């Protein structure tokens, strides 16, 4: 049970992965990912996510990774891909959530009138 509570929304990154990106000024760490676990941001073969699986202020795409395995990860993986739209008109987003065409509104809700 305790294993399910450890870093539920993040994961430790091996120093050998992060160090080369952090050595650059400014850091390039946020442009790449370490492929671990069952799902991760969509990336190219070099692990670059920026501009591929993550568009700042616009979208993020999470997908199943080739390194994920049910035998080594206790978390179930039910989806192959999750598309997240970032930003937009809070009034429109709120209506879409209430109507069921979107699942979550992460931005502040629109002011009531």
Secondary structure by P-SEA (a helix, b strand, c coil): cccccccccbbbbbccccccccccccccccccccccccccccccccccccccccccccbbbbbbbcccccccccccccccbbbbbccccaaaaaaaaaacccccccccccccc
